[in-house]
Amino acid sequence: MIVDRQGRRFRNLRVSLTAACNYACTYCVPDGKRLVAAQDELSADAMLRGVAYLIEAAGIERVRITGGEPLVSPKLDAFLRGVSQLGLADISLTSNAQLLTRKLPLLLECGIHRLNISLDTLDAAAFRGIARSGDLATVLDGLQQASAAGLQLKINMVPLRGQNLDQVLPMLDYCLANGFELRFIELMRMGHLARDPNAFQRQFVGMPELLAMIGQRYAYSQAVAPLDATALRYEIPGLGFFGVIANESVPFCRTCSRLRLSSSGWLHGCLSSSNRHYVGDLLDKPRHQALPALQGMLVKALADKQDVAFTGGATVMKIIGG
C-alpha cells in the first residue's frame, strides 16, 4: 500500500468520463463555450481497466463518476455496467441533472444509489446566467424523479457574490424540505480564476459569511463526518443536514484521499498541482507489466498533494472532474 509521510493514501477515485459538458458555468470556463470531448479520450474498456488496476495498485475503495458532464458521454452505459462489477464499496455520480430523467433507468439498473447534483440557484434567470445553458425546470423534475426512485441526493452550490448569494437560504429551504443535503462549495482558484486573482476575490464567499447567513434563520450544530471528508457537516435539528466544502477557509489537504483519472488518461494526485502522470499507454498492457509502472506513478501522484492548504491550479476543473 502506498502511504505518504502524513499517513495519506488514495482511497477515493474520481473518474472523469468525458471533458464534454452541456453547460458553460461562469466559474468553470471564462468564454461561455461549452467544453467538448478530447480527441484522445479513453474508451470505456480502457477506463475500466484503469479503475481495476488502480483498485489493485492503490487500494481504491470508492469511485465517483464525473465529467465534464458524464450523462452526455456515449461511454456511460458500458462504463457503468462494467464498474458496477468491480466489487467497490461505493459508486456515485456527479451531474448537473439536465439529462437525469433520461438516464435514471440506467443508473438504477447499475445500482447507483448516490448522486451529487450541481445546482447554484432556484431562480430561472440566474440559472441561465451562471450555467449559460440548460433549463431549471428540467433539473428540478429530474431531482424529484430520482428522489422518488430512492436515490440519495446531495446538492452542490457554489455561492458567488453578485450572482447567487441571495439564493443561499432559498436553496437551503428547498433542500431541507425535500430531504436533500445541500453542500456549499467555496469558489476554487482553478483555471481562469487562478490566473485572475481579482476576479476570484470579487466573487468569493467564505464559510464564516455563509454560516452567519444561515444562523439568522436556523439553529445548527456541527455533525460528525468521516476523517477524509471534504465537507464540514452541520445538523439543523429535526430538519436535516447541510455541509460546507471550505477549501479556502478550512483547508482539508492534510486528510485528502482523492485521486483523479482524466478522460484522456492522466492521473492527478492534487488539484493544486500542475503535475500529472500519463497512464493511458499502460492500460493496453497486461497486469504484470502495468501494475509496477502504475505503482511508481502513484508514488509521484501522492507526493503532489499539498501539505496544508489548496493554493490554486491552472487546470479547468471540469476537465478532471469535480
Steps between C-alpha positions, in 0.01 A plus 500: 500500500628848410495740796668841536669652805171651618330162491296581191418244236267483202159358594268702278526513122319756289472394139437774244306306239519785250614860483183588309232700681163638397548800731759779500487616862663835570726363774620217276560650156558872431386532139153349508598209275389152600777252560534235231632147510870464432601312185722270706249399767528144628246236405265359761699174501829683560350704783363186662843338486641817652256483790568129552877557502464793743288291735784249516795739494368773732226336703222713352173435685259756357445645154314813402421542131540860385562702185459749341147371517503119513140461382591639155768236443430212260727292726267530799300179448800272449706661774221490759422136433868409517597699810204361692663156470834598658403444864533860615361612836319792338434645155345844463458752222519878469274669245323824418179293466400650167472148353415321824145396417627339178783311670330411828399143394864424411627634834250289691579192293870536581446541873582870535359615834660842544509808278672834545313763301645839411232768541585860585162672511122452495454817296453412132663816367798473732528131408543586134741777589730269696468175300462681166289207383238256619156528652434526875157333487650193333763474772248531782279235340801270477574548869145412597498188284835383632392557859174314443703209361694483828828665406686700764563853373756759599469840335819696434471880493784744433405833664613789282491860610294704256339194340321269742578602859132580549426132430688356800193483725245410227726214389536378858123523557437302182749227586378460857140477380588231248740291707808600299830593663625836374873556484640847451829490311732794541617633164829338399805663346487280190553569131436864407434590865851388593637735235278793601507545880292817481213314333527231766489746789204691354287185501634301795271435797657329802360261756470754787271719291291202390457370854404847622227520235369154587511578872254784451233243412607166646671371812762244403783299651799326346443133421740209470662444160759246377863592565577547130175683418533823303189652657445630851154367582232673707164385639186708525310304769184339373548626145816356349863566419713730289872522436769747400798403285725776632813450293612856575364559851571158654744309275476121501819407314648316801239225474436493124461149358394593145653397169367609161513321166428728206311390191821522297702274731677733744523445875471808720596461863414857596286776351751754623795346314581543133653152498319219324599146411404325176371146543313463171772291340509263800138401461568288193769303682443179696465525875851377586654776288256779579485477880869565585509806273168622636619469859798719417268767359278479806795575727563816297130593493473467878808720541321771298251560783526824694614474860254750647276695264378531144691773318331497160545324169504594133300196383132550414312315773251319281772347284612290797176469692353683794 
